[in-house]
Amino acid sequence: MSFLHDLAATIESRKSADPDSSWTAKLLAKGPEKAAEKFGEEAVEAIIEAVKGDRARLTSEAADVLYHLLVMLAARNVPLDDVLAELSRRQGTSGIAEKAARD
């Protein structure tokens, strides 16, 4: 997970960078809605590759999804550790039971 933490830290540092110098800074400068839109686009592309069964393309698109998820979280000031803590909280709980508890 340290690589994801490093990536999240790099994304966070781009919040104050010149948008002309960094794709991440440019995306963050456009606001959380644009970051969410881009995440959605990448997720759809990953779904398409999963359906096609192209392992290499799915791997590439999955990397894009993870990166854009981290950008979207940063745009809304949600730390990666908060997401990881939520996953940890859910560990060992049946997905069916966890979903039922939300309803």
C-alpha positions in Angstrom: 0.0 0.0 0.0 2.9 2.4 0.4 2.9 3.0 -3.4 -0.7 4.1 -3.2 0.1 6.3 -0.2 3.0 7.8 -2.2 0.7 8.4 -5.2 -1.9 10.0 -2.9 0.8 12.3 -1.4 1.9 13.3 -4.9 -1.6 14.1 -5.9 -2.1 16.1 -2.7 1.0 18.1 -3.5 -0.3 18.9 -7.0 -3.2 20.9 -5.4 -0.9 23.9 -5.2 1.0 23.3 -8.5 0.6 25.3 -11.6 -2.1 23.7 -13.8 0.0 24.2 -16.8 2.8 22.1 -15.3 0.8 19.0 -14.3 -2.1 17.0 -15.5 -3.1 16.3 -11.9 -3.0 20.0 -11.1 -5.0 20.8 -14.2 -7.7 18.2 -13.2 -7.8 19.4 -9.6 -8.1 23.0 -10.7 -11.3 22.1 -12.7 -12.9 21.1 -9.4 -14.3 18.0 -7.8 -17.1 17.6 -10.3 -14.6 17.3 -13.2 -12.5 14.9 -11.1 -15.6 12.7 -10.5 -16.5 12.8 -14.2 -13.0 11.7 -15.2 -13.1 8.9 -12.6 -16.5 7.7 -14.1 -15.1 7.7 -17.7 -12.1 5.7 -16.6 -14.3 3.2 -14.7 -16.5 2.7 -17.8 -13.3 2.1 -19.9 -12.2 -0.5 -17.3 -15.6 -2.2 -17.5 -15.4 -2.4 -21.3 -12.0 -4.0 -21.1 -13.2 -6.5 -18.5 -16.1 -7.5 -20.7 -13.8 -7.8 -23.7 -11.4 -10.0 -21.7 -8.3 -8.0 -22.8 -6.0 -8.5 -19.7 -3.4 -6.0 -20.7 -5.9 -3.3 -21.5 -7.8 -4.0 -18.3 -4.6 -3.7 -16.3 -3.9 -0.3 -17.9 -7.5 0.9 -17.4 -7.5 -0.3 -13.8 -4.4 1.7 -13.1 -6.2 4.8 -14.6 -9.2 4.0 -12.3 -7.0 3.9 -9.2 -5.2 7.1 -10.1 -8.5 9.0 -10.9 -10.1 7.7 -7.7 -7.3 9.2 -5.7 -7.6 12.5 -7.6 -11.4 12.5 -6.9 -10.8 11.8 -3.2 -8.2 14.6 -3.1 -10.6 17.0 -4.8 -13.0 16.4 -1.9 -10.4 16.3 0.8 -11.0 12.6 1.6 -7.7 11.0 2.7 -6.8 7.6 1.4 -6.3 6.4 5.0 -10.0 7.2 5.7 -11.0 4.8 2.8 -8.6 2.2 4.0 -9.9 2.5 7.6 -13.5 1.9 6.2 -12.3 -1.2 4.3 -10.6 -2.4 7.5 -13.8 -1.8 9.5 -15.7 -4.0 7.0 -13.1 -6.8 7.0 -14.5 -10.0 8.2 -18.1 -8.9 7.7 -20.2 -10.6 5.1 -20.9 -8.3 2.2 -24.5 -9.4 2.4 -24.7 -8.6 6.1 -22.9 -5.3 5.6 -25.3 -4.2 2.9 -28.3 -5.2 4.9 -27.1 -3.1 7.8 -27.1 -0.1 5.5 -30.7 -0.5 4.5 
